[in-house]
Amino acid sequence: MQVSEGPLVVGVDSSTQSTKAVVVDASTGEVVARGRAPHTVGGGADGRGRESDPRGWWRALCAALEECGPEARQAAAVSVAGQQHGLVTLDSAGNPVRPALLWNDVRSAPQRDRLLAELGGPAVWAERTGSVPAPSFTVTKWAWLREHEPEAVRATAAVRLPHDYLTERLTGEATTDRGDASGTGWWSAADEAYDDRVLEHVGLSPALLPRVRRHGEAAGTVRNQPDLPLPGGALVAIGTGDNMAAALGLGLRPGQPVLSLGTSGTVFTVSARRPADPTGVVAGFADAREAWLPLACTLNCAPAVDRFAALLGREREAVEPGGSVVALPFLDGERTPDLPRASGLLHGLRHDTTPGQVLQAAYDGAVHALLTALDRVLEVAGPREGAEDAALLLIGGGARGTAWRDTVRRLSGRPLRVPRVAEPVALGAATQAAGLLLGEDPAAVARRWGTADGPEYEAVARDDAALERIGSVLADADTLLRRG
C-alpha cells in the first residue's frame, strides 16, 4: 500500500463497457490504486438495441473498488461519473423494471422525429433544453418505451440516469446534477429546472425524477453495505455525466478544444455562454459546475475502425497512405451527422487499392465527422482569444494510438497534446470528490494536479484534398445513407 500525503478520494467512471475506479491523494493528485470490472451489453429482444442490467453496474462498481485494495476503504469522499442519456426505470422497491436503454440505442429515432414536430421544431427545442434531441437522448427513449412497452412504464416508480442509479445505491438519496440532467431532453437549459411542458407531453411525472443538486453540494454519505468496499459515512459528491467529468478532470478553461476517441467520439469545450444550436449538431449541455459544455458526439469511433481492421485481417495500426478510397464507418447508424439508419459505406475502390489504404480511409472517415462537429462546437461556444491556435487535447483510448494521432493531426492542421492521465473521466469524478471534501473548485483541483500535462505534437499541413474528397462523397451519398 502506498503512503499518501493527504486524504484519499475515489473517482468512478461507469462507462458503456466497464467501470473504472481510481483512488487519488486529494493533496497531490497521485493515483494510489486502480480497479476495473467489465459490463455486459445486450441487444434487446429484437437484437437491434443496446441494453444493460443496472445491477451489473453496481456489481462492477463493487468489483472495481475491491480491486483497488485497502486504499478504497480509507477514502474520505467518492464521486460517480456515468455514461450519459441512459434510461433506468425502477419499481417501487428500487429494482430495475427492465434493462436500461443505453445512449447508443437509437431505436427511438421515430419517436424523436415526432417529438421534434410536436413541440415546435428544432429551434424551439434548442432554446428550451439547450439541445435538439438525438435518438440517444433519454426523452426519446422514454417515448419509445411508452409506445412499445406500456406495461414497463406502468410499473415504473422512478426514472434515473446511470450515474444517478449508482449514487442512489451508495447513499439512499435520489439526486442528480445539472450536467447529466441537461442530456435528458426534459431539463430546461433556459430555466435550469425540469421542463414541465416536455414532461407533460411525454407523460412523465416530475415526482419520478431525482432532485437536481447544485455544484458543490453533497449527494449524501456512503451507507454501510456488506458488498461495498467503501467506508460508511464517507462523503458522496453529486457526480455527473462522463463528458462533464472529463472536462473537470482536464481542468478545462473556456475555449480549450477536446477530442475524445473511445467507444464513441466526442468533441467539446467549456463556454461561459449558454449554447443553443438549432442545427442539432451541438448539444448545449451544462457542465458540472456553473458554465456550459457545448458538445458533439459520433456513435462510430474506435470500435468501428477496429471492425474495419478485423474485416481486412490487419492490425489496427497497419495503415498505408495514398489511394482515393473513402470509407464512411457508420456501422451503427450515426448521430453526427444525423443518420440513425445509416450503415457503413465504401467508395472509390480500385484494382490497386490496398487493405492498408482502406483501413486508413476508415480512420479518415471517423475523424472527418469529429472535426466537422468540432468546427460547429467552437462556433456555438463563441469567439475566444487564442482558441484558433490552441492545442487540441486528445483523450480516450484512441489517443494512445499512432494512427489515430497522425490522422487527427493531418486532417485538423492543429497542434495536439495528449494528457498523460489514463482515465480522465474517473479522475474528473475524483476532482469532484476532492473539491467537496476540501471546499475547492474541482477544476482548480485538476489544474493543481497537472492533469492535462502530456506530450505535445506540432501542427502539420492540413490535408484539404482528403477532407474535400470525404465531404463530397458524404454529400452525394446522403439519400442512400438516410435510407440505411
NORFEN-V772740 format. One record per backbone hydrogen bond with DSSP energy under -1.0 kcal/mol. NH is the residue of the N-H (numbers start at 0). CO is the residue of the C=O. If there is no record, write none. Layout:
BEGIN
NH,CO + NH,CO
END
This chain:
BEGIN
8,23 + 9,76 + 10,21 + 11,78 + 12,19 + 13,80 + 14,17 + 18,36 + 19,12 + 20,34 + 21,10 + 22,32 + 23,8 + 24,29 + 25,6 + 28,24 + 31,22 + 32,22 + 34,20 + 36,18 + 38,16 + 41,50 + 46,43 + 48,42 + 50,41 + 51,99 + 55,52 + 57,53 + 58,54 + 59,55 + 60,56 + 61,57 + 62,58 + 63,59 + 64,60 + 65,61 + 66,62 + 68,65 + 71,68 + 73,70 + 74,71 + 75,7 + 77,234 + 78,9 + 80,11 + 81,239 + 82,13 + 86,100 + 87,159 + 89,157 + 90,94 + 93,90 + 96,88 + 99,51 + 100,86 + 101,49 + 104,101 + 108,105 + 111,107 + 112,108 + 113,109 + 114,110 + 115,111 + 116,112 + 117,113 + 118,114 + 119,116 + 120,115 + 124,120 + 125,121 + 126,122 + 127,123 + 128,124 + 129,125 + 136,133 + 138,183 + 140,136 + 141,137 + 142,138 + 143,139 + 144,140 + 145,141 + 146,142 + 147,143 + 148,144 + 152,148 + 153,149 + 154,150 + 155,152 + 156,89 + 157,89 + 158,207 + 159,87 + 164,160 + 165,161 + 166,162 + 167,163 + 168,164 + 169,165 + 170,166 + 171,167 + 174,172 + 175,210 + 180,176 + 181,177 + 182,179 + 183,180 + 187,192 + 189,127 + 191,187 + 194,185 + 198,194 + 199,195 + 200,196 + 201,197 + 203,198 + 207,204 + 208,205 + 210,173 + 212,175 + 216,213 + 218,235 + 219,235 + 221,233 + 222,169 + 227,224 + 229,227 + 232,221 + 233,230 + 234,75 + 235,219 + 236,77 + 239,79 + 241,81 + 244,240 + 245,241 + 246,242 + 247,243 + 248,244 + 249,245 + 250,247 + 251,246 + 254,269 + 255,252 + 257,267 + 258,392 + 259,265 + 260,394 + 261,263 + 264,297 + 265,259 + 266,295 + 267,257 + 268,293 + 270,291 + 279,276 + 282,294 + 283,129 + 284,282 + 286,290 + 291,270 + 292,284 + 294,282 + 295,266 + 297,264 + 301,261 + 304,300 + 305,301 + 306,302 + 307,303 + 308,304 + 309,305 + 310,306 + 311,307 + 313,308 + 317,314 + 318,316 + 319,355 + 325,346 + 327,344 + 329,327 + 330,328 + 332,329 + 333,338 + 338,333 + 338,336 + 341,338 + 344,327 + 346,325 + 352,349 + 357,353 + 358,354 + 359,355 + 360,356 + 361,357 + 362,358 + 363,359 + 364,360 + 365,361 + 366,362 + 367,363 + 368,364 + 369,365 + 370,366 + 371,367 + 372,368 + 373,369 + 374,370 + 375,371 + 376,372 + 377,373 + 378,374 + 379,375 + 380,376 + 381,377 + 386,383 + 391,414 + 392,256 + 393,416 + 394,258 + 397,260 + 398,395 + 399,396 + 400,397 + 404,400 + 405,401 + 406,402 + 407,403 + 408,404 + 409,405 + 410,406 + 411,407 + 412,408 + 415,456 + 416,391 + 417,454 + 419,452 + 426,422 + 427,423 + 428,424 + 429,425 + 430,426 + 431,427 + 432,428 + 433,429 + 434,430 + 435,431 + 436,432 + 437,433 + 438,434 + 439,434 + 444,440 + 445,441 + 446,442 + 447,443 + 448,444 + 450,445 + 452,449 + 456,415 + 462,409 + 463,461 + 466,462 + 467,463 + 468,464 + 469,465 + 470,466 + 471,467 + 472,468 + 473,469 + 474,470 + 475,471 + 476,472 + 477,474 + 480,476 + 481,477 + 482,478 + 483,479
END
